[in-house]
Amino acid sequence: MARVLIVGAGLTGSLCAALLRREASSPLRLTVWDKAGDSGGRMTTASSPHNPQSTVDLGAQYITCTPHYAKIHQSFYDELLADGILKPLTSPIDGMVIKEGDCNFVAPHGVSSIVNHYLKQSGADICFRQRVTQINLRNNKWEVSRETGSSEQFDIIVLTMPAPQILQLRGDIANLISECQRQQLESVSYSSRYALGLFYEAGTKIDVPWAGRYITSNPCIRFISIDNKKRNIESSEIGPSLVIHTTVPFGVTHLEHSIEDVQELIFQQLENILPGLPQPVATKCQKWRHSQVTNAAANSLGQMTLHLQPFLVCGGDGFTQSNFDGCITSALCVLEALKNHI
Ligand SMILES: Cc1cc2nc3c(=O)[nH]c(=O)nc-3n(C[C@H](O)[C@H](O)[C@H](O)COP(=O)(O)OP(=O)(O)OC[C@H]3O[C@@H](n4cnc5c(N)ncnc54)[C@H](O)[C@@H]3O)c2cc1C
């Protein structure tokens, strides 16, 4: 049975795993490795240490479906809506630009539930805290080394991490990337920002008429979401949860600062926007060094095949665009590239 390794348990990796399971003509052994402690990647959902039901989406907030993608990705939307994983966004987001024909969706159980849905469908062996460090060629197979644990051999590899992290990999892979591909990978650029999740005690009132708000006049804060309200979850047992996204200039300036210092600066600015907020019972500050793609790889058509025999392909939003449809497009392109090898 061919062994396939998918590196990255974000949306692209999980969808590649599910599509490979659905479309493979012969049985495959699928394995997903991610360096993080949980699934989601930039679609991560964090829980309060005091109440696992109190959650915040630290990365992607809502899914915007344009009329174009409503048609070409209809089956993906239909499936997620039928399973209750996506629901229409009905709560007000102040300052959101709404284009005619667009539909917006939220994930009531947190945006990582989309990723978990595909991981479950894939039946893959999923291992967290597995940072891939080296990829070498051994007897027509890939030998993959990770930071901890022994190396393992695979027939096919799909890399879905951001382009700079592909370029950091050591071993034979570094020499197999052609000069032209290296330049394309190096040209992928990302914004950087921080996300701060705040969890409050049950019964806390946050008295604002919106569920989310884009802020235009603050050097530090770009977006605030009352995350439970965004997802229409208001319960007497679950405290409200907030997520604050910083502006990109703030993110870039403070990229190498300590998380504690950054959190303090965000709190100071939040006090100007929402004065008198009570003390949260828990916080979670996330640095997004590679937040959203500002320049995708040129002429990559959704994927980049680095080697044919054995097969190694890269996918992810770096080859398309930074949103749900960008990841679907890339996963479909990865599948197409792999079609004759599975
Ligand atoms: C703050 C923010 C807001 C956003 N808002 C929206 C939004 O509202 N709507 C929307 O549609 N999109 C939004 N996006 C974009 C969306 O989240 C991304 O386009 C999407 O999640 C990318 O998925 P991916 O699987 O391609 O990459 P990722 O989610 O980055 O997955 C890659 C995975 O690879 C893992 N990895 C990296 N290196 C290694 C290694 N060496 N070994 C093992 N594992 C490794 C990482 O841990 C990660 O889990 C937002 C993103 C951010 C950060």
The ligand as an ORCA input file, in Angstrom:
! r2SCAN-3c Opt
* xyz 0 1
  C      -5.513     36.402     11.253
  C      -6.083     35.679     10.051
  C      -7.348     35.981      9.597
  C      -7.869     35.305      8.493
  N      -9.153     35.565      8.114
  C      -9.728     34.794      7.171
  C     -11.119     34.854      6.940
  O     -11.842     35.599      7.618
  N     -11.648     34.048      5.978
  C     -10.877     33.157      5.264
  O     -11.425     32.427      4.406
  N      -9.547     33.063      5.488
  C      -8.968     33.838      6.418
  N      -7.632     33.718      6.699
  C      -6.801     32.875      5.804
  C      -6.948     31.364      6.089
  O      -6.904     31.147      7.464
  C      -5.796     30.645      5.389
  O      -5.834     30.942      3.990
  C      -5.874     29.127      5.537
  O      -6.156     28.752      6.855
  C      -4.555     28.513      5.075
  O      -4.609     27.119      5.235
  P      -3.381     26.184      4.813
  O      -3.768     24.799      5.178
  O      -3.014     26.454      3.401
  O      -2.148     26.666      5.697
  P      -1.982     26.606      7.290
  O      -3.290     26.763      7.939
  O      -0.906     27.564      7.628
  O      -1.491     25.103      7.547
  C      -0.144     24.721      7.461
  C       0.176     23.818      8.630
  O       1.524     23.343      8.473
  C       2.086     23.208      9.750
  N       3.560     23.223      9.567
  C       4.347     24.250      9.156
  N       5.635     23.863      9.091
  C       5.663     22.558      9.459
  C       6.710     21.593      9.597
  N       7.992     21.865      9.323
  N       6.366     20.329     10.014
  C       5.084     20.010     10.301
  N       4.060     20.897     10.186
  C       4.343     22.141      9.772
  C       1.554     24.393     10.533
  O       1.596     24.137     11.929
  C       0.122     24.499      9.991
  O      -0.805     23.819     10.815
  C      -7.091     34.337      7.807
  C      -5.816     34.029      8.278
  C      -5.314     34.681      9.403
  C      -3.961     34.292      9.935
*
